[in-house]
Amino acid sequence: MPFFDFKCEKCGHQFTLRVSNEEKSKVKCEKCGHSRVIQLLSPFFAPGSKADSGRRVMPGPNCEGCSSAGMG
């Protein structure tokens, strides 16, 4: 199940829940219990994306074509 970010329209509380797509419409505020919550847009992470700027992943020992992978 994916994680989604929500914000309560009544108290303004922001929270993250792990909930199925089918259950998103039934989410209530975890702070005040109000049923009017909106789903917030969450940043999407993918290697090489703008959200990934500055992050570098070191290759593992099985990296093909990498000089640190070794021979054989």
C-alpha positions, 0 to 999 in steps of 0.5 A: 500500500502506498503512503499519502499526505493529507491536510485537514480542512478544519484544523490544518493538521498535516499527516501521512497515512499508508492507505489503499487508493480505494480507502483514500476517500474515507480518511479522517483527520488523525488529530480532530477526526474531521472527515474533510481532508484533502490529499496533498501532492507529494514529491516523487523520488526517482534517481536523476530527478530534481528531487535527487539533486546532490544525491549520489549512489555508489555502485555495488560489487556487481556493477558491470563495466565499473572499474571497482567491480573486479574481473570475472 
